[in-house]
Every structure is written in structure tokens, then in C-alpha cells.
């Protein structure tokens, strides 16, 4: 369920993206720090897409690595 305070009535809801495939690797817990506003926007974006925050963050990090460090790609 998406919290109403995170969804603007003027925005059209997009269909949820395809779920992540079953991980070939085990998920590991990850801890870090980020600015409060960034964390809030991550939470809102994940809620709007009907996803978990870690899924959205995983996609962002994977895209960053592919774009800026292609030599580290998963083979």
C-alpha cells in the first residue's frame, strides 16, 4: 500500500516495474549514510513504484557502476 502523502494527485501512477530476478548471489546487509532529503526521496520513489528501497538503490548503484566503471561489470 502506498502512503497517500507520498503520491501527488496530479501525477499519474506508473505501472510497477518488473520485479528483480531471483538473486544468484545472497543478499547482504549494507549500511551507510546519506542526506536526509535524499533518503526521503528514495523512500518516495520506491513507494511510487511499488518497490522496496533496497531494490531502487540496487538499480541506482548498478547503473552508476556500469556508466562510470564498466571494467567492474558483472560477467
Secondary structure in CASP SS format (residue, H / E / C, confidence):
PFRMAT SS
TARGET T0000
AUTHOR 0000-0000-0000
METHOD secondary structure of the structure
MODEL  1
X C 1.00
X C 1.00
X C 1.00
X H 1.00
X H 1.00
X H 1.00
X C 1.00
X C 1.00
X C 1.00
X C 1.00
X C 1.00
X C 1.00
X C 1.00
X C 1.00
X C 1.00
X C 1.00
X C 1.00
X C 1.00
X C 1.00
X C 1.00
X C 1.00
X C 1.00
X C 1.00
X C 1.00
X C 1.00
X C 1.00
X C 1.00
X C 1.00
X C 1.00
X C 1.00
X C 1.00
X C 1.00
X C 1.00
X C 1.00
X C 1.00
X H 1.00
X H 1.00
X H 1.00
X H 1.00
X H 1.00
X H 1.00
X H 1.00
X H 1.00
X H 1.00
X H 1.00
X H 1.00
X H 1.00
X H 1.00
X H 1.00
X C 1.00
X C 1.00
X C 1.00
X H 1.00
X H 1.00
X H 1.00
X H 1.00
X H 1.00
X H 1.00
X H 1.00
X H 1.00
X H 1.00
X H 1.00
X H 1.00
X H 1.00
X H 1.00
X H 1.00
X H 1.00
X H 1.00
X C 1.00
X H 1.00
X H 1.00
X H 1.00
X C 1.00
X C 1.00
X C 1.00
END
